[in-house]
Amino acid sequence: MRVGLVTADAGHPLLAAVTELLTPEHQVEWLDPGGEVRDLDLSSLADVYLLKARTPRALALAALLEEHGAPVLNSAAATARCQDRVEMAAVARAAGLPFAGTTSVAALGQLAAAGAPDGPLVIKSRFSRRHDLVARADSAVRLRELAADWPDEPVVVQEFTVNSGWDHKLWVVDGRLFAGLRRSELAPDGRGPTLPLPVGDLPAGWTESALRVGEIFGLDVYGVDLLDAGGGAPLIVDINAFPGIRGQAGAPEALAQLALRAAAHGRSRGRDERKVPEVSQK
């Protein structure tokens, strides 16, 4: 099988581990989403592509690969749904998922101009990307500080939910669940290392919510950020398509198996589509 990695970082620990698992028997190719599309040979595509990039160019490339019959995990459409936090929240809440209430503001400067908030807020860039804005604002002063650095940034606003200061990081690969605890970047001391969290220690409702995310958003590889909203009630605050999933035993194996199964299915589908219909002898 030929497995393509759509990423600007082929040395990412998860992808490097998957490559090591696959290369004894399969071919792994790196496709830089920042490259020129005209250099891509569309007549000789890989059997499956893993989309570990979320830039507009990467999404456009993934859509092109799909148009030419190549399976892409996650699909361009599913990945895009997780880029816009307004659409993300709307889809999740419409499906009954316990997603944080989310409102959009066209520019952070407008929010700062409205004065002091009624209570602590979590401010995030509307469009998820590397080094985007995620911050807590408790006062008009803090809002003005953020607006000075991000004056025209489209943002979403969520009410701050009192919690332990730890984010529950749940990752899913083809229906297999992994978990970890990470100090929230909104905590006073900032983000810390990810600590082990046995999946069996999660409340059943948390597991169910995490797995439903994949069904609702059409994702095969994804992450769900959860808070304990009190009494063990889960509150989803973010969903990420194809996160890093670092240091999770079994994750590279699950991803490699998913890639090979999708590749085999895509190759079989291709043979079926090219099959010449039998001519009736009657």
ABEGO torsion letter per residue (X at the ends): XBBBBBBABAABAAAAAAAAAAAAABBBBBBBAABBAAABBAABBBABBBBBBABAAAAAAAAAAAAAGBBBOBBAAAAAAAABAAAAAAAAAAAGBBBBBBBBBABAAAAAAAEBBABBBBBBBABBBBGBBBBBBABAAAAAAAAAABAABBBBBBBBBBBAGBBBBBBBBGGBBBBBBBBBAABAAEBBBBBBBBAAABBAAAAAAAAAAAAAAGBABBBBBBBBAEGGBBBBABBBBGBAGBGBBGAAAAAAAAAAAAAAAAAAAAAAAABBBBBBAX
